[in-house]
């Protein structure tokens, strides 16, 4: 940066040092950092020097940029203008007329070559040719590419003031010279990107940059260099923790004499630097120092810095550490002497308003500051009680006093302060063990902090009660405090944390909005009256037994782990208990609660998680939307009449015997696992899903009453409900929207009520219904019952082979069929042969054949809609044959795993995607014509590699093959299988 930046054209070496310093380096030696100032080639003109920035200089700059933020050019793109430092009046004979016209003297327009974003730039700094008529101050930066990828689209930016210059930069030959492959001079001019920025606009943009980025911007062009050096951006000279030399700092002060703020915290030789600043900067208002030694001359010269208003000294040694340090200044408003090493200090500043001596080592402090209103002497351990008293009482307008960790302070000092400083509003006396507030009257106090004050007891509350203006009270870790009884009309915030002897809290304040009481193991009673409290958290108060609240606007209460609370707490949070607007109540792990009952018109959320002793629950909360009962495993009777719940899970209450629910908005009810439930009244007109699994005592009358009051039920799960019989199933006619019915693990023998009542049924589950006879399902495949049925689960049933085959043959509308574990399930042969199987009406009826000479043609059968067939663990299946004539065009998943006797599988299904034959240890023959098969599982199958090769050779879309624990497949088989089926992506093998 040159004249625009620093304003001195004759001290180029200093400029180079300052540029490197501001960019984060320590450029005391320009040659070592390869930033060279040399004489430019060329003819006459001014005698100014020319900058030449070598590759090493850019290397150092890039290294800084990579560690301190964005560099000059992201994505390896450089942004350096040509001839950016040309004086305004210089000639440009070395460029053509277009270049000469494009140089706007008034706006100092920069010209930048733009190529493809993927270009790699080689940046060099080259002097002008000797024959050039430009002055020696001209600088040319040649930006070249190697190689130069040429795109058809070049971004050309022009200013709004030069709209008439917009042209297509490329002609029909894509910007190449007609006589060769290189770029012509005229085409290079067309690649220019022009930027017109007025000085006002540039000033506005630069106002958002810090000093480092201003230095980066200064490298771009002359206009940017001049704009970035404007004194508006250099009012604050911040050299915090920077290794700046005295010469550099002196030059910066000389260049910016109007700077108002200087920060040299952590800089070397802060005494010399601050003396330079005070002598050079007459408008200095803020001075920040630290990490060094300040001599006596600094404090003597401080009065001559007339405009100074703020002085901040941190972690410094003042003087030689043994004599008194005087700080006299007529205009100083803010003084901060923190963590400093000094014996005595004397402050005489008639305009001083705030003073901080925090963590300093002085033993005595003399203050003559009549306007001081904020004094911080916290952690000044060497200050005596008399010194604190003298310092505080000398400031009659004091409003805020921090004397925390001043162990010598006494009640006598507080009484003197109370008499002298009548306007004291904020007092922090934390960690002062000798104060008890005896006979102390601080009537104007608004904030009082008494953390870890061992002298604070219940008797101290009498003194605090006289502070009728008090808004914030903090009593954390007051180990001798046993009770607090206060009536403060303005109190807003109170803290009582880790008060181990604290027993009783009685608080009346209409303005109280925040109360924090925690880890007080002896606390028994709380009585709070407030019209502003909205949230109350009293977690882990193990001894709390009595809670009285008169809080009209309280909305949230958390009493987690208050183990001693009794059933009387229910009266506190009911409508007549003093909290009429309560919405959320948490009583988790309150293990003494046995009978809980709430009548609240405002309660929305209730949590009783872990309340294991509760046996009875009665909620009359019409707007209750959430209730959590996890861990209430002893609940026997529950009544929800009425509630606003939309869903309820009582499956975690295994001892529940009586249930009454009236919930107009409930859509889902889960009673899974309530094995003792024998009495249930469910009045939920909007209920759509009811899960009563394992409710073994639920009888027909309960089911009938529920069906009558909940007509919109769509899903009904009665698995393991052996008490449900014919009458209960007959009541299902009252559920016209029923689509899913689960009767698994029941003792049903007659399904006729289901066939007659559930005309819209789509899913029927009959797992392990051992008492169903072979004729129980005849209505499905002979009479066309349940025409909408899509999914049927007959797993672990006792139906015979013929019944299963007739069902599969006639119910072609089924999409999902499960026959897992059916011992009577034998060969699944859907082919046409001359054997006995061909005579089964479920497969192909012989009456469908007609004779035409010697040919027998099969009459076309309807397509099956079957998509998923599960026959897991069918031990008697030996052969599975599904040829194309079976018309299983929709079958996509076939699961035959754990069928130990299965020997032959011959499947030809066009849409089959998933086939599982795992643990079919007898499998020998595998024939597949499944062009869309993607996953084949043969885990633990005793099949040969030849059989696998033949099977997958026709599967052109197979991606996953599982052959783990197949003893007849070796490592060499992997390559063979991949060669046979190139589409394979994953082969799972245990080899």
HELIX and SHEET records of a PDB file:
HELIX    1   1 UNK A    3  UNK A    6  1                                   4    
HELIX    2   2 UNK A   12  UNK A   22  1                                  11    
HELIX    3   3 UNK A   55  UNK A   68  1                                  14    
HELIX    4   4 UNK A   74  UNK A   76  5                                   3    
HELIX    5   5 UNK A   97  UNK A  102  1                                   6    
HELIX    6   6 UNK A  160  UNK A  165  5                                   6    
HELIX    7   7 UNK A  185  UNK A  190  1                                   6    
HELIX    8   8 UNK A  199  UNK A  206  1                                   8    
HELIX    9   9 UNK A  211  UNK A  218  1                                   8    
HELIX   10  10 UNK A  222  UNK A  228  1                                   7    
HELIX   11  11 UNK A  231  UNK A  234  5                                   4    
HELIX   12  12 UNK A  246  UNK A  255  1                                  10    
HELIX   13  13 UNK A  270  UNK A  280  1                                  11    
HELIX   14  14 UNK A  296  UNK A  301  1                                   6    
HELIX   15  15 UNK A  302  UNK A  304  5                                   3    
HELIX   16  16 UNK A  385  UNK A  393  1                                   9    
HELIX   17  17 UNK A  411  UNK A  420  1                                  10    
HELIX   18  18 UNK A  460  UNK A  465  1                                   6    
HELIX   19  19 UNK A  569  UNK A  572  1                                   4    
HELIX   20  20 UNK A  700  UNK A  709  1                                  10    
HELIX   21  21 UNK A  726  UNK A  730  1                                   5    
HELIX   22  22 UNK A  731  UNK A  734  5                                   4    
HELIX   23  23 UNK A  752  UNK A  757  1                                   6    
HELIX   24  24 UNK A  778  UNK A  782  1                                   5    
HELIX   25  25 UNK A  801  UNK A  810  1                                  10    
HELIX   26  26 UNK A  836  UNK A  839  5                                   4    
HELIX   27  27 UNK A  846  UNK A  848  5                                   3    
HELIX   28  28 UNK A  884  UNK A  886  5                                   3    
HELIX   29  29 UNK A  945  UNK A  952  1                                   8    
HELIX   30  30 UNK A  972  UNK A  980  1                                   9    
SHEET    1   A 2 UNK A  35  UNK A  38  0                                        
SHEET    2   A 2 UNK A  50  UNK A  53 -1                                        
SHEET    1   B 2 UNK A 110  UNK A 113  0                                        
SHEET    2   B 2 UNK A 192  UNK A 195 -1                                        
SHEET    1   C 2 UNK A 121  UNK A 126  0                                        
SHEET    2   C 2 UNK A 140  UNK A 145 -1                                        
SHEET    1   D13 UNK A 236  UNK A 238  0                                        
SHEET    2   D13 UNK A 261  UNK A 263  1                                        
SHEET    3   D13 UNK A 286  UNK A 294  1                                        
SHEET    4   D13 UNK A 310  UNK A 318  1                                        
SHEET    5   D13 UNK A 334  UNK A 338  1                                        
SHEET    6   D13 UNK A 354  UNK A 356  1                                        
SHEET    7   D13 UNK A 374  UNK A 376  1                                        
SHEET    8   D13 UNK A 400  UNK A 402  1                                        
SHEET    9   D13 UNK A 426  UNK A 428  1                                        
SHEET   10   D13 UNK A 447  UNK A 449  1                                        
SHEET   11   D13 UNK A 472  UNK A 474  1                                        
SHEET   12   D13 UNK A 493  UNK A 497  1                                        
SHEET   13   D13 UNK A 514  UNK A 518  1                                        
SHEET    1   E 3 UNK A 324  UNK A 328  0                                        
SHEET    2   E 3 UNK A 344  UNK A 348  1                                        
SHEET    3   E 3 UNK A 364  UNK A 368  1                                        
SHEET    1   F 4 UNK A 483  UNK A 487  0                                        
SHEET    2   F 4 UNK A 504  UNK A 508  1                                        
SHEET    3   F 4 UNK A 525  UNK A 530  1                                        
SHEET    4   F 4 UNK A 546  UNK A 551  1                                        
SHEET    1   G 5 UNK A 535  UNK A 537  0                                        
SHEET    2   G 5 UNK A 556  UNK A 558  1                                        
SHEET    3   G 5 UNK A 584  UNK A 586  1                                        
SHEET    4   G 5 UNK A 605  UNK A 607  1                                        
SHEET    5   G 5 UNK A 626  UNK A 628  1                                        
SHEET    1   H 5 UNK A 595  UNK A 599  0                                        
SHEET    2   H 5 UNK A 616  UNK A 621  1                                        
SHEET    3   H 5 UNK A 637  UNK A 643  1                                        
SHEET    4   H 5 UNK A 658  UNK A 662  1                                        
SHEET    5   H 5 UNK A 679  UNK A 683  1                                        
SHEET    1   I14 UNK A 647  UNK A 649  0                                        
SHEET    2   I14 UNK A 668  UNK A 670  1                                        
SHEET    3   I14 UNK A 689  UNK A 691  1                                        
SHEET    4   I14 UNK A 715  UNK A 717  1                                        
SHEET    5   I14 UNK A 740  UNK A 742  1                                        
SHEET    6   I14 UNK A 763  UNK A 765  1                                        
SHEET    7   I14 UNK A 791  UNK A 793  1                                        
SHEET    8   I14 UNK A 816  UNK A 818  1                                        
SHEET    9   I14 UNK A 868  UNK A 870  1                                        
SHEET   10   I14 UNK A 893  UNK A 895  1                                        
SHEET   11   I14 UNK A 914  UNK A 916  1                                        
SHEET   12   I14 UNK A 935  UNK A 937  1                                        
SHEET   13   I14 UNK A 960  UNK A 962  1                                        
SHEET   14   I14 UNK A 986  UNK A 988  1                                        
SHEET    1   J 4 UNK A 828  UNK A 829  0                                        
SHEET    2   J 4 UNK A 879  UNK A 882  1                                        
SHEET    3   J 4 UNK A 904  UNK A 907  1                                        
SHEET    4   J 4 UNK A 925  UNK A 928  1                                        
SHEET    1   K 2 UNK A 849  UNK A 852  0                                        
SHEET    2   K 2 UNK A 855  UNK A 858 -1                                        
END                                                                             
